[in-house]
Amino acid sequence: MQKTLYPPFLKEGDAVAIVAISGPVMEAPVHAARKILEKEGFRVHLGAHCLDQVGMLAGKDEDRLADFQQALDNPEIKAILFARGGYGASRIIDLADFSQFRKLPKWLVGFSDLTAIHLHLEKYHICSIHGVMPNSYAREGGEVARQALFGLLKGKTTKLASPKHPLNRQGKAKGKILGGNLSIINHCLSSPSEPNWKGAILVLEDLEEQLYHLDRMMIQLQRSGVLSQLAGLIIGQFSDMKEGRYPFGKLAEEIILQHVANYQYPVWVGAPIGHEAHNLPFIHGANICLEVTDEGSSIDYLQN
């Protein structure tokens, strides 16, 4: 397996930045997140344009990029926490300069639209964290996920596991854990942000997609050769999925399983990853061991 680089874990007193490079975020949850982070012992820097809004974006492209670039280049910042998902990260990703970041890596944390960032960092073999974002730190029912994230930032890995699921496909596999939001993964195919999928363990989750769109995206993963290269598959939360004019006739998980039926790798269904409050973090790009048994599913991190 390819060696990967973990940025340094955080300690009390370290500085973190909150930047918004996707959808707009309201003032109240940002300031609530700041208080929570300060209580955890972190010093918090807010991006100058964190509370901007231009339509469905958190400000102009050049302003969102400037906040991101400043946080990437500032050696004092030990982690960048993306304020929320939505849309917009891919509009600026090719304009960001990662040269200083590659010399002094730091943790980049987010999910959903930020899947584009996670995938982009894989070409540098630098790990990041797929996890809950400041906009949701105070979300009811999300305390476990939030504390798991803070623990992971400090170097404490919480075991990612769930009970058995009737749709699971048992087995054991080792590989890099890659992926996140299915829509964004499809969006990144054939782009500079597409990683090497060979031997990867792919994570999928999504929100508010029509079921036939989900089927279409899975066909794209199959036709592009992604699914045939995997060592394993982790199916997370598919929340608030919708029917089109005509019922599709299958659940989201059943649609996904249909498209990997010809492959023999293990499949974990029902992982606590996605847009629900219980959205546990994982280290994107890490080498892991996935195990799916008749008792349940879990991952363990491996040494490089």
Solvent accessible surface area in square Angstrom, and as a share of the most:
residue,aa,sasa,rsa
1,M,140,0.63
2,Q,91,0.40
3,K,143,0.60
4,T,7,0.04
5,L,84,0.42
6,Y,68,0.26
7,P,2,0.01
8,P,92,0.58
9,F,78,0.33
10,L,8,0.04
11,K,139,0.59
12,E,144,0.65
13,G,34,0.32
14,D,15,0.08
15,A,0,0.00
16,V,0,0.00
17,A,4,0.03
18,I,0,0.00
19,V,2,0.01
20,A,2,0.02
21,I,1,0.00
22,S,0,0.00
23,G,1,0.01
24,P,26,0.16
25,V,8,0.05
26,M,142,0.63
27,E,99,0.45
28,A,75,0.58
29,P,36,0.23
30,V,0,0.00
31,H,66,0.30
32,A,36,0.28
33,A,0,0.00
34,R,80,0.29
35,K,145,0.61
36,I,35,0.18
37,L,0,0.00
38,E,86,0.39
39,K,186,0.79
40,E,41,0.18
41,G,18,0.17
42,F,5,0.02
43,R,114,0.42
44,V,11,0.06
45,H,65,0.29
46,L,51,0.25
47,G,13,0.13
48,A,86,0.67
49,H,52,0.23
50,C,3,0.02
51,L,74,0.37
52,D,49,0.25
53,Q,117,0.52
54,V,77,0.44
55,G,60,0.58
56,M,130,0.58
57,L,21,0.10
58,A,0,0.00
59,G,1,0.01
60,K,112,0.48
61,D,36,0.18
62,E,108,0.48
63,D,32,0.17
64,R,1,0.00
65,L,33,0.16
66,A,52,0.40
67,D,7,0.03
68,F,0,0.00
69,Q,37,0.16
70,Q,122,0.54
71,A,6,0.05
72,L,2,0.01
73,D,55,0.29
74,N,44,0.22
75,P,85,0.54
76,E,72,0.32
77,I,4,0.02
78,K,80,0.34
79,A,0,0.00
80,I,0,0.00
81,L,0,0.00
82,F,1,0.00
83,A,0,0.00
84,R,74,0.27
85,G,6,0.06
86,G,45,0.43
87,Y,84,0.32
88,G,0,0.00
89,A,0,0.00
90,S,33,0.21
91,R,115,0.42
92,I,0,0.00
93,I,8,0.04
94,D,96,0.50
95,L,117,0.58
96,A,13,0.10
97,D,75,0.39
98,F,8,0.03
99,S,61,0.39
100,Q,63,0.28
101,F,0,0.00
102,R,132,0.48
103,K,147,0.62
104,L,94,0.47
105,P,22,0.14
106,K,7,0.03
107,W,0,0.00
108,L,0,0.00
109,V,2,0.01
110,G,0,0.00
111,F,18,0.08
112,S,13,0.09
113,D,5,0.02
114,L,0,0.00
115,T,0,0.00
116,A,1,0.01
117,I,0,0.00
118,H,0,0.00
119,L,1,0.00
120,H,7,0.03
121,L,0,0.00
122,E,12,0.06
123,K,89,0.38
124,Y,48,0.18
125,H,68,0.30
126,I,8,0.04
127,C,0,0.00
128,S,0,0.00
129,I,0,0.00
130,H,0,0.00
131,G,0,0.00
132,V,12,0.07
133,M,10,0.05
134,P,2,0.01
135,N,55,0.28
136,S,35,0.22
137,Y,1,0.01
138,A,72,0.56
139,R,105,0.38
140,E,159,0.72
141,G,44,0.42
142,G,5,0.05
143,E,87,0.39
144,V,93,0.53
145,A,1,0.00
146,R,37,0.13
147,Q,82,0.36
148,A,9,0.07
149,L,0,0.00
150,F,2,0.01
151,G,15,0.14
152,L,5,0.02
153,L,0,0.00
154,K,85,0.36
155,G,35,0.33
156,K,147,0.62
157,T,68,0.39
158,T,65,0.38
159,K,117,0.50
160,L,4,0.02
161,A,42,0.33
162,S,21,0.14
163,P,107,0.67
164,K,141,0.60
165,H,59,0.27
166,P,128,0.80
167,L,56,0.28
168,N,27,0.14
169,R,63,0.23
170,Q,107,0.48
171,G,29,0.28
172,K,127,0.54
173,A,13,0.10
174,K,115,0.49
175,G,2,0.02
176,K,20,0.08
177,I,0,0.00
178,L,1,0.00
179,G,0,0.00
180,G,0,0.00
181,N,8,0.04
182,L,0,0.00
183,S,29,0.19
184,I,23,0.12
185,I,0,0.00
186,N,27,0.14
187,H,99,0.44
188,C,6,0.04
189,L,19,0.10
190,S,113,0.73
191,S,39,0.25
192,P,86,0.54
193,S,6,0.04
194,E,56,0.25
195,P,12,0.07
196,N,113,0.58
197,W,7,0.03
198,K,160,0.68
199,G,30,0.29
200,A,1,0.01
201,I,0,0.00
202,L,0,0.00
203,V,0,0.00
204,L,0,0.00
205,E,0,0.00
206,D,5,0.02
207,L,59,0.29
208,E,95,0.43
209,E,37,0.17
210,Q,58,0.26
211,L,15,0.08
212,Y,102,0.39
213,H,48,0.21
214,L,0,0.00
215,D,23,0.12
216,R,139,0.51
217,M,23,0.10
218,M,0,0.00
219,I,70,0.35
220,Q,76,0.34
221,L,0,0.00
222,Q,70,0.31
223,R,198,0.72
224,S,53,0.34
225,G,21,0.20
226,V,1,0.00
227,L,0,0.00
228,S,68,0.44
229,Q,70,0.31
230,L,14,0.07
231,A,25,0.19
232,G,0,0.00
233,L,0,0.00
234,I,0,0.00
235,I,0,0.00
236,G,2,0.02
237,Q,31,0.14
238,F,25,0.10
239,S,9,0.06
240,D,95,0.49
241,M,42,0.19
242,K,97,0.41
243,E,86,0.39
244,G,25,0.24
245,R,213,0.78
246,Y,165,0.63
247,P,107,0.68
248,F,69,0.29
249,G,68,0.65
250,K,77,0.32
251,L,113,0.56
252,A,7,0.06
253,E,38,0.17
254,E,62,0.28
255,I,0,0.00
256,I,0,0.00
257,L,30,0.15
258,Q,99,0.44
259,H,24,0.11
260,V,0,0.00
261,A,63,0.49
262,N,124,0.64
263,Y,47,0.18
264,Q,158,0.70
265,Y,19,0.07
266,P,8,0.05
267,V,0,0.00
268,W,0,0.00
269,V,1,0.01
270,G,37,0.36
271,A,1,0.00
272,P,13,0.08
273,I,0,0.00
274,G,0,0.00
275,H,32,0.14
276,E,77,0.34
277,A,24,0.18
278,H,81,0.36
279,N,2,0.01
280,L,14,0.07
281,P,10,0.06
282,F,0,0.00
283,I,0,0.00
284,H,2,0.01
285,G,1,0.01
286,A,0,0.00
287,N,3,0.02
288,I,0,0.00
289,C,14,0.08
290,L,0,0.00
291,E,70,0.31
292,V,3,0.02
293,T,47,0.27
294,D,94,0.49
295,E,144,0.65
296,G,12,0.11
297,S,4,0.03
298,S,18,0.12
299,I,3,0.02
300,D,71,0.37
301,Y,58,0.22
302,L,52,0.26
303,Q,170,0.75
304,N,91,0.47
